[in-house]
Amino acid sequence: MSRISDTDKPTAVRAGVAHGAARDDSPGAVARGTRRRLLRLAGRHGKPVGGNQVRLLSGGRDFFPALIAAIDSAAFQVVLETYIYADDDVGRAVSDALIRAVARGVSVRLTVDGFGAGNMSAELAQRLRDGGVQLRVYRVLRGFRLARRHLRRLHRKLAVIDRRVAFVGGINIIDDYNHGPFEHEGLGARYDFAVEVRGPLVDHVALTAERLWWRLSLRGEVHDIGLAGAAASYPLVTDLPPRRETEGGVFAALLLRDNLRNRRTIEREYLRALGAARDDVILANAYFLPGHKMRRALLACRERGVRVRLLLQGRVEYRLQHFATHALYASLLDAGVEVYEYAESFLHAKVGVVDEAWATVGSSNMDPFSLLLAREANVCVYDPAFAAGLRAELERAIAQCSARVMPEAHARRSTLRRVANWAAYMVLRVGVVIAGVTGRY
């Protein structure tokens, strides 16, 4: 595929317009048109709701103070789901807040993943339970066999406080500077995002968390207290009247990925957004192994003259994923996709912006394990101001903390490196075979 330069964009963007038709190609007009198209498409599925206030939280420096303050203000309920729950300064601070909430008579529910939080210390778990926190573990890992069910993890990160405020994103309960075996490398803060949501969308997040909690309960633990007693402890989401949309808020949607009704929800939203793009796309992803549909959508953006930038992992955290991602660079670079590798620390973000009209923040990587196996949660925001804010954060990271992958340099890789890249890619495909979805990847 031939590369389309940025100087060709105006011609490419206007291609197909009837001769003599007037068209406003200013960035603002493009963004408004993209937003209208995406809301129309998403509205067919009943997803976006208006009247929300959505605040972008950059890393733990924004997220943990906001989360702890919300927990400290809770009056009747705190629900928290996370993949990792570390026994470090941040984990202990969040634990203290949860225990303080219980002491005030607040119902506190904590769900962690059996693999991601599998190394949670027994002391921390016991301290939480002794403090009155109701702790559940999703898919406890007892031994490990290469089977599909072991790959279906609770990877989403969300919290709901009093059904008044919700948090959704990619940030685990772990210090941004806790890099495990890489502590000695002097890395900066982990690069990640979350959103704080107020408004009607909070009920969607609450219902999602409630469904998972009862699903875990019905697997054997609910008999300890009885369904009636547990349900009476606080009002369920389904017992509440619909929340009215407030004026001046933004349209937003909660996108889930699970193994029942929402198998492809997040992937399809990405495809719709890329298909509607007319000016600019910027995606940041920790583990980037998109399927053939996603790759075709990115290349189609370039064919239309859309600028496409990818901010990807530059540090080698997991060698297999790192080298496998490099196997996909060539076709993207040849089409003119700009690839940047984040070098200051580990990139953990899963976010994207299209035409300053659509933005997503969440837990889902653009790889088969997130898109085909794990439980994930993203929030999509259809608002120019929010999209512009996220874009500014990403462009700052690209300019100050990243190195661009140049096509010429990538093409000069040694034969050994090329073989290693493709070998890693093929090994990861084994996991896709186990998932039984090889046709899509």
Secondary structure, DSSP 8 states (H G I E B T S, - for coil): -----GGGHHHHHHTT--TT-----SHHHHHHHHHHHHHHHHHTTT--EEEEEEEEEEHHHHHHHHHHHHHHT-SSEEEEEES-B-SSHHHHHHHHHHHHHHHTT-EEEEEEETTTTTT--HHHHHHHHHTT-EEEEES---S--S-HHHH--B--EEEEETTTEEEEES--BS-TT--GGGGGG-----B-EEEEEESTHHHHHHHHHHHHHHHHIIIIIGGGT-HHHHHTTS--GGGS------TT-EEEEEEEE-SSS-SSHHHHHHHHHHHH-SSEEEEEESSB---HHHHHHHHHHHHTT-EEEEEEE-S-SSHHHHHHHHTTHHHHHHTT-EEEEE-SS-B--EEEEETTTEEEEES--BSHHHHHTSBEEEEEEE-HHHHHHHHHHHHHHHHHHEEEE-HHHHHT--HHHHHHHHHHHHHHHHHHHHHT-TTT-
